[in-house]
Amino acid sequence: MINNKLPKIWYGGDYNPEQWDAPVWAEDERMFKLAGIDVATINVFSWAMIQPSEDTYDFSELDELMDRLYKNGTYVCLATGTGAHPAWMAHRYPEVTRVDVQGRKRKFGGRHNSNPNSPVYRKYSARLAGKLAERYKDHPALLIWHISNEYGGYDYSEQSAAAFRVWLKDRYGTLDALNKAWNTKFWGHVFYDWEEIVVPNELSEEWNGNRTNFQGISLDYRRFMSHSLLECYKLEKEAIREHSPNIPVTTNLMGFYPELDYFEWAKHMDVISWDNYPALDTPVSFTAMTHDLMRGLKNGQPFMLMEQTPSQQNWMPYNSLKRPGVMRLWSYQAVARGADTVLFFQLRRSIGACEKYHGAVIEHVGHEHTRVFRECAELGWELALLGDELLDANSAAQIGIIYDWENRWALDLSSGPTVALDYVKEVHKYYDALYQQNIEADIIGVEEDLSRYKVVIAPVMYMIKPGFAAKVEAFVKAGGTFVTTFFSGIVNENDLVTVGGYPGELRKVLGIWAEEIDALLPEMSNEIVMSSDWGALSGTYSCNLLCDLIHSEGAEVLARYGSDFYKGMPVLTANSFGEGKAYYVASSPEASFLHGFLTTLCEENGIMPLVKAPEGIESVQRVKDGVSYLFLLNHKEEELGADIGTAERTDLLTGQTYSGTAMVPGRGVLILSDKK
């Protein structure tokens, strides 16, 4: 349980009463009660109001707000307010603003504009966090600390360049080691003094986003910037901990956000929280996968849904409304996959600036007689009904899919073989093939204990970090099933090729050798021709993007290419290794192939779908104290049925008992408990 002061699924969201006058506050309090809102996230962007000058702090408005919310029955997620520094700070200390990738010095404005390596920014942000903790540590409204907001963005200032050189000294020890790791003899880039190293921006090594001349330095700069921003978070957390040792601390993450290594960040977060903003056309399986990633960051620990919109977003090209029932449906999708909170941005719509058209529980009309408010109030009533029943329930998935941020960075920075390779999309293809069959999977990092799973899938595992290959070998030898794909095992953690044949350190466990890699044009494809029927696979399937030209070194050949000069070469192999098997998929296959391939692997490993259901039904299971909670979510407008088996289950929301076929209303939800 995140905090036992409020033993239920927390319900509420970001609240900015400083943008309004006192008469509106009274209306907010009335409407919060109508909607069942019991948590408000406050002070997210209030640094300038709390600290109007360098030596002046004014907590009077925040004092009043904390007291008023608690009196009204609303608890607080208290942010430190450091997501945007005050104007006086940027004016007096220009170093606190960032330098962009083109080398341009930013002025005051926007947010995410603080230089994470500015001593001034670090000093004042940590000081503010400490003062807040000292003042509110014992306030009865306080549930959790929320540091800054949506960390992100890189800086290329002289302060960051100097800090980068210090970081590199700590990482490599000597310039000889650094030169070797970066392969600097290429293009005569050898460094003889640490001061010769500059940041890799558009004035030096990089252009057009992820294009770079030297992958080693660009990869390390991404590690360094993730580390720098994390250091800022840690400084604020340490300042809070001096006064508030027992209240949990978090910051809001952003799913598959590319710039920060969230697995590393998770080690320093008491609870994971994240902001979920899918578009109208985002595949529901992708949103599901992102929830599973957030749950996987801390070994399956439940997380906080910190932000979602009640209806409309404001920054996308097309900001569609959430159709009736979708907000409730997507809220329960988060709960089904591990969320112990349902929080919105925002509780009342702003009237000015760039978020005035972002949805809110209380719309600009200002009263409760809106579709959005009615839906929010109905959900609030249901979450109150559920109480603490679902809190701390966990996943029981038997499949782990590996995702690694450093691997993504390396792939994005790669100088070949194709610009069309998208790591996240390739991971999602495997996840979606399981999702469509109502088979659960955890999204895990490379440091995860693989022995928890029967099957581990590592799509496009380009970078092999120290110890990972040995971990895979031990997993397979003990009876596990391992799957990886084309363009895997190519480089080490410094993006240096592992010589001796692809897939490098994975060659032994996979029993293959990849000689060449063919990049297909967007309009091109090849074929996967099954050597014979194998489980659910038979016949011929399409593949594209990349084709590894592989040779078997003991692996069984299950399928071969159907065309081009490498027709007849293996494209799908299985290698027996100890008590288990390791599979290699040498190209990017069509969805029907992955469906049959993963169906067969699951059958071989005794992994069964949660339910039998048509497309549109999402099934998820959480388990707590021996009790299973089966969520059935219908993403279609029409009613659909799911075969849940013969055992009787009771819907937590209605009390109705189901067995056999359970009918789920259009955009409806059932939460079926097997508690006796």
Beta strands, then each sheet from edge to edge (+ up, - down):
strand 1: 10-14
strand 2: 39-42
strand 3: 75-79
strand 4: 142-146
strand 5: 206-207
strand 6: 211-212
strand 7: 249-250
strand 8: 252-253
strand 9: 273-275
strand 10: 303-307
strand 11: 339-344
strand 12: 399-402
strand 13: 442-444
strand 14: 455-458
strand 15: 481-485
strand 16: 512-519
strand 17: 526-530
strand 18: 540-552
strand 19: 556-561
strand 20: 570-577
strand 21: 580-585
strand 22: 587-589
strand 23: 617-624
strand 24: 627-634
strand 25: 640-643
strand 26: 649-651
strand 27: 657-658
strand 28: 661-664
strand 29: 669-673
sheet 1: 7+ 4+ 3+ 2+ 1+ 11+ 10+ 9+ 8+
sheet 2: 5+ 6-
sheet 3: 13+ 12+ 14+ 15+ 21+ 20- 19+ 17- 18+ 16-
sheet 4: 13+ 12+ 14+ 15+ 21+ 20- 19+ 17- 18+ 22-
sheet 5: 23+ 24- 29+ 26- 27+
sheet 6: 25+ 28-
end
